[in-house]
Amino acid sequence: MILEVFIVRIIHYYFNLIKDVYEIEPSFCIFFRLLNIKYFRIFNKSTKLSLGDHVIKKNDLILQEIIFENDNNIGENLKPIFDIIYNSAGIDGSYFYDQDGRWIGEREWDNGSYM
């Protein structure tokens, strides 16, 4: 999902903004809610298609909160959230992580291999 890369980048942006403007190390909590998403499809990286069997089956996803103490490993901290979204469409987990659970979304996004 392109949404994953956007979320990671926007969290980095806000961390840097708060550090630059207020000159403090911020910490904050993010709650995720995806509403009215039933029948949305998740892009299948391997076949480059949005397949019918990768449809989100729930109308709303109310996900756990994530607490960020610093801007280290934002992608890794978000993995459980992204995996739940993929799981809701019958996919094992997010495509933007390697087999060890490390965030590779920026690399995948930058070289266009998400498409």
The 8 nearest C-alpha neighbors of each residue, nearest first, counted from 0:
[[1, 2, 3, 42, 41, 4, 94, 93],
 [0, 2, 3, 4, 5, 108, 113, 6],
 [1, 3, 5, 0, 4, 6, 7, 81],
 [4, 2, 6, 1, 5, 0, 7, 81],
 [3, 5, 7, 6, 1, 2, 104, 8],
 [4, 6, 2, 8, 3, 7, 9, 1],
 [7, 5, 9, 3, 8, 4, 2, 10],
 [8, 6, 4, 10, 5, 9, 74, 3],
 [7, 9, 11, 5, 6, 10, 4, 12],
 [10, 8, 12, 6, 11, 7, 5, 13],
 [9, 11, 13, 12, 7, 8, 6, 14],
 [12, 10, 8, 14, 9, 13, 15, 70],
 [11, 13, 9, 15, 10, 14, 16, 8],
 [14, 12, 16, 10, 15, 11, 17, 9],
 [13, 15, 11, 17, 12, 16, 18, 10],
 [16, 14, 18, 12, 13, 17, 19, 11],
 [17, 15, 13, 19, 18, 14, 20, 12],
 [16, 18, 20, 14, 15, 19, 21, 13],
 [17, 19, 22, 15, 23, 16, 21, 20],
 [20, 18, 16, 22, 17, 21, 15, 23],
 [21, 19, 17, 18, 22, 16, 23, 15],
 [20, 22, 23, 17, 18, 19, 16, 24],
 [23, 21, 18, 19, 20, 17, 24, 25],
 [24, 22, 18, 21, 25, 17, 19, 20],
 [23, 25, 18, 26, 22, 69, 17, 14],
 [26, 24, 23, 14, 17, 27, 69, 18],
 [27, 25, 68, 67, 69, 24, 28, 66],
 [28, 26, 67, 66, 25, 68, 29, 65],
 [27, 29, 66, 65, 67, 64, 30, 26],
 [30, 28, 65, 64, 66, 31, 27, 67],
 [29, 31, 64, 63, 65, 28, 32, 62],
 [32, 30, 62, 61, 29, 33, 64, 63],
 [33, 31, 61, 60, 62, 34, 30, 59],
 [32, 34, 60, 59, 61, 36, 31, 35],
 [33, 35, 59, 36, 32, 60, 58, 61],
 [36, 34, 58, 59, 37, 33, 57, 60],
 [35, 37, 58, 39, 34, 59, 38, 33],
 [36, 38, 58, 57, 56, 55, 39, 35],
 [39, 37, 55, 54, 56, 40, 36, 57],
 [40, 38, 55, 36, 54, 37, 41, 56],
 [41, 39, 54, 53, 49, 38, 55, 42],
 [42, 40, 53, 49, 43, 54, 39, 88],
 [41, 43, 49, 48, 44, 40, 0, 47],
 [44, 42, 48, 47, 49, 45, 46, 41],
 [45, 43, 47, 46, 42, 113, 114, 94],
 [44, 46, 43, 47, 48, 114, 42, 113],
 [45, 47, 48, 44, 43, 49, 42, 50],
 [48, 46, 44, 43, 45, 114, 42, 49],
 [49, 47, 46, 43, 50, 42, 44, 45],
 [48, 50, 42, 43, 41, 40, 51, 47],
 [49, 51, 52, 53, 48, 43, 40, 42],
 [50, 52, 53, 54, 49, 40, 41, 38],
 [51, 53, 50, 54, 89, 88, 40, 49],
 [54, 52, 88, 51, 50, 41, 40, 89],
 [53, 55, 40, 88, 38, 39, 52, 51],
 [56, 54, 88, 38, 37, 87, 39, 57],
 [55, 57, 37, 54, 38, 88, 87, 58],
 [58, 56, 37, 59, 55, 60, 36, 87],
 [57, 59, 37, 35, 36, 34, 56, 60],
 [60, 58, 34, 35, 57, 33, 36, 61],
 [59, 61, 33, 32, 62, 34, 57, 58],
 [62, 60, 32, 59, 31, 33, 63, 34],
 [63, 61, 31, 60, 32, 64, 80, 30],
 [64, 62, 30, 65, 31, 61, 80, 29],
 [63, 65, 30, 29, 28, 62, 66, 31],
 [64, 66, 29, 28, 67, 63, 30, 77],
 [67, 65, 28, 27, 68, 29, 64, 26],
 [66, 68, 26, 27, 69, 28, 65, 70],
 [67, 69, 26, 66, 27, 25, 70, 24],
 [70, 68, 67, 71, 26, 25, 24, 14],
 [69, 71, 73, 11, 72, 14, 67, 68],
 [72, 70, 69, 73, 68, 74, 67, 75],
 [73, 71, 75, 74, 76, 70, 102, 69],
 [72, 74, 76, 75, 71, 70, 77, 7],
 [75, 73, 102, 77, 72, 76, 7, 78],
 [74, 76, 72, 78, 77, 73, 102, 101],
 [77, 75, 73, 74, 78, 72, 79, 65],
 [76, 78, 74, 75, 80, 79, 73, 81],
 [77, 79, 81, 75, 80, 76, 82, 74],
 [80, 78, 82, 81, 77, 83, 76, 75],
 [81, 79, 83, 78, 82, 77, 84, 62],
 [80, 82, 84, 78, 83, 79, 93, 77],
 [81, 83, 92, 85, 79, 93, 84, 80],
 [84, 82, 86, 80, 85, 81, 87, 79],
 [83, 85, 81, 87, 82, 86, 80, 88],
 [84, 86, 82, 90, 87, 88, 92, 83],
 [87, 85, 83, 89, 90, 88, 84, 91],
 [86, 88, 84, 85, 55, 89, 83, 56],
 [89, 87, 55, 53, 54, 86, 85, 90],
 [88, 90, 86, 87, 53, 85, 91, 52],
 [91, 89, 86, 85, 92, 88, 53, 87],
 [92, 90, 86, 89, 85, 82, 93, 83],
 [93, 91, 82, 85, 90, 86, 94, 81],
 [92, 94, 82, 95, 81, 85, 96, 91],
 [93, 95, 96, 92, 44, 97, 104, 0],
 [96, 94, 104, 103, 93, 102, 97, 107],
 [97, 95, 102, 103, 101, 100, 94, 93],
 [96, 98, 100, 99, 101, 103, 102, 95],
 [97, 99, 100, 96, 101, 94, 102, 95],
 [100, 98, 97, 101, 96, 102, 75, 103],
 [101, 99, 96, 97, 98, 102, 75, 78],
 [102, 100, 96, 97, 99, 75, 103, 98],
 [103, 101, 96, 74, 75, 104, 95, 100],
 [104, 102, 96, 95, 106, 105, 107, 101],
 [103, 105, 95, 107, 106, 102, 108, 4],
 [106, 104, 108, 107, 103, 109, 4, 102],
 [105, 107, 109, 103, 108, 104, 110, 111],
 [108, 106, 104, 112, 105, 110, 109, 113],
 [107, 109, 105, 111, 106, 110, 104, 113],
 [110, 108, 106, 111, 107, 105, 112, 104],
 [111, 109, 107, 112, 108, 106, 113, 105],
 [112, 110, 108, 113, 109, 114, 107, 106],
 [111, 113, 114, 107, 110, 108, 109, 44],
 [114, 112, 111, 107, 108, 44, 110, 94],
 [113, 112, 111, 47, 44, 108, 42, 48]]
